[in-house]
Amino acid sequence: MQQSMQSGLTKTVLWTLFAVLATSVALAQDVTSNSMPGTNFGKYHSYKWVKIEGAEYPNEIMDAQIKASVDKQLATKGLTKTDGDNADLNLGYQTSVSQSKEWNAYSTGGMRWGGGMGTATESTINTGTLVLDMYDPANKKLVWQGRATKTLDPGAKEDKRLKNLDKATERLMKNFPPKQG
């Protein structure tokens, strides 16, 4: 009997670990980027922020936080922000915050004696995507685009939201400028 209780406890612990790992993997940020082939990114030294027509934007506070986070990363890449019309790059971004459902289930097992206790809870996850576009104003062409999903959560506390945003922009800009092959 003690062996079957240990077996049940082991199964419970394993299921709990599986649920924790599955949740942490599900919440990991996905980051992708793409660039125009043949673009010489070495010629870009300055940038300015522009609005993308028809794009979805957050409130003014989050707008400033997004721009500050990207500005910090671009400064480490040697790019300088300017407000003038002579910028080498125009930067714009757009956001999307959608919601998805997450189920968390837990069971104490107990199949051997005809049951056991189990619970399942549903929660809503705000899955926020940040898309950053870089345009060459001389050619009027998109030269680079980066996308970070599971980045923006308007319901999160400010410190967690900023930490998540900074982590996402750091990952987004990790391979910028792209290697010329």
C-alpha positions in Angstrom: 0.0 0.0 0.0 2.8 2.4 0.8 4.4 1.6 -2.6 1.2 2.6 -4.4 0.9 5.8 -2.4 4.5 6.6 -3.4 3.7 5.8 -7.0 0.7 8.2 -6.8 2.8 10.9 -5.3 5.5 10.4 -7.9 2.9 10.7 -10.7 1.5 13.9 -9.1 5.0 15.4 -8.8 5.8 14.5 -12.4 2.5 16.0 -13.7 3.1 19.2 -11.7 6.6 19.5 -13.1 5.3 18.9 -16.6 2.6 21.6 -16.2 5.2 24.1 -14.9 7.6 23.3 -17.8 4.8 23.5 -20.4 3.6 26.9 -19.0 7.1 28.3 -19.1 7.7 27.2 -22.6 4.3 28.5 -23.7 5.2 32.0 -22.2 8.6 32.3 -23.9 9.0 35.1 -26.3 9.3 34.4 -30.0 11.6 36.7 -31.9 12.1 36.8 -35.6 13.6 39.3 -38.1 14.0 39.7 -41.8 16.0 42.1 -44.0 16.1 43.2 -47.6 18.8 41.2 -49.4 21.7 43.3 -50.6 21.1 46.2 -48.2 24.3 47.8 -46.9 23.5 48.4 -43.2 26.9 50.0 -42.7 25.6 53.2 -44.3 23.0 53.7 -41.6 24.1 55.9 -38.7 21.0 57.8 -37.6 17.3 57.2 -37.3 14.1 59.0 -36.5 10.7 57.6 -35.3 7.8 57.8 -37.7 4.2 56.8 -37.4 3.0 53.9 -39.6 -0.3 54.8 -41.2 -3.1 52.5 -40.0 -0.9 50.9 -37.3 -2.2 50.0 -33.9 -0.5 51.9 -31.0 -0.7 51.6 -27.3 -1.3 54.5 -24.9 1.3 57.4 -24.6 3.1 55.9 -21.6 3.7 52.5 -23.3 4.6 54.3 -26.5 7.4 56.1 -24.7 8.5 52.9 -23.0 8.7 51.0 -26.3 10.7 53.8 -28.0 13.0 54.2 -25.0 13.7 50.4 -25.0 14.5 50.4 -28.7 16.5 53.6 -28.5 18.7 52.0 -25.8 19.4 48.9 -28.0 20.1 51.0 -31.1 22.6 53.2 -29.2 24.6 50.0 -28.4 24.7 49.4 -32.2 26.1 52.8 -32.9 23.0 54.5 -34.2 22.0 58.0 -33.2 18.4 59.1 -32.8 17.5 62.4 -34.5 14.3 64.4 -35.0 15.6 66.0 -38.2 14.7 65.1 -41.7 18.2 63.9 -42.6 18.0 60.6 -40.7 19.4 57.5 -42.5 16.6 55.3 -41.3 13.0 55.8 -40.4 11.7 53.6 -37.6 8.1 52.7 -37.0 6.4 50.1 -34.9 3.0 48.6 -34.4 1.5 46.5 -31.7 -1.1 43.9 -31.3 -2.5 42.6 -28.0 -4.7 39.5 -28.4 -6.0 37.2 -25.8 -5.7 33.4 -25.5 -6.9 30.9 -23.0 -4.7 28.8 -20.8 -5.8 25.8 -18.9 -4.0 24.6 -15.7 -5.0 21.1 -14.6 -4.0 19.3 -11.5 -4.9 15.8 -10.2 -4.1 13.9 -7.1 -4.5 10.6 -9.0 -6.3 7.9 -7.1 -7.3 5.7 -10.1 -6.7 2.6 -8.0 -9.4 3.4 -5.4 -12.0 4.8 -7.7 -11.2 8.4 -8.1 -9.2 11.2 -6.7 -9.4 15.0 -6.6 -8.7 17.1 -9.6 -9.1 20.7 -10.6 -8.8 22.6 -13.8 -8.6 26.4 -14.0 -8.8 28.7 -17.0 -6.9 31.9 -17.2 -6.6 34.6 -20.0 -3.2 35.4 -21.3 -2.6 38.7 -23.1 -0.3 37.8 -26.0 1.3 41.1 -27.1 3.3 41.4 -30.3 5.7 44.2 -31.2 6.7 44.7 -34.8 9.6 47.1 -35.5 10.1 48.3 -39.1 13.1 50.1 -40.5 12.7 52.1 -43.8 15.4 53.6 -46.0 13.9 57.1 -46.6 16.1 57.6 -49.7 14.7 54.5 -51.4 11.4 54.6 -49.6 11.7 50.8 -48.9 11.4 48.6 -45.9 14.9 47.3 -45.2 14.5 45.4 -41.9 11.6 44.1 -39.8 11.7 42.5 -36.4 8.8 40.8 -34.6 8.7 39.9 -30.9 5.6 38.0 -29.7 4.5 37.5 -26.1 6.2 40.9 -25.3 3.4 43.4 -24.4 1.1 42.7 -21.5 -0.9 45.8 -20.5 -2.2 44.0 -17.5 1.2 43.3 -16.0 2.8 45.4 -13.3 5.0 48.2 -14.6 8.3 46.7 -13.5 7.5 43.3 -15.0 6.2 44.9 -18.2 9.4 47.0 -18.6 11.7 44.1 -17.9 9.8 41.9 -20.4 10.0 44.7 -23.0 13.7 45.3 -22.5 14.4 41.6 -22.8 12.4 41.4 -26.0 14.0 44.4 -27.7 17.5 43.1 -26.6 16.7 39.8 -28.3 15.1 41.5 -31.2 18.2 43.6 -31.9 20.8 40.9 -31.0 21.6 40.1 -34.7 21.2 43.7 -36.0 22.6 44.7 -38.3 22.2 41.5 -40.2 25.4 39.8 -41.4 26.0 40.3 -45.1 26.5 37.0 -46.8 
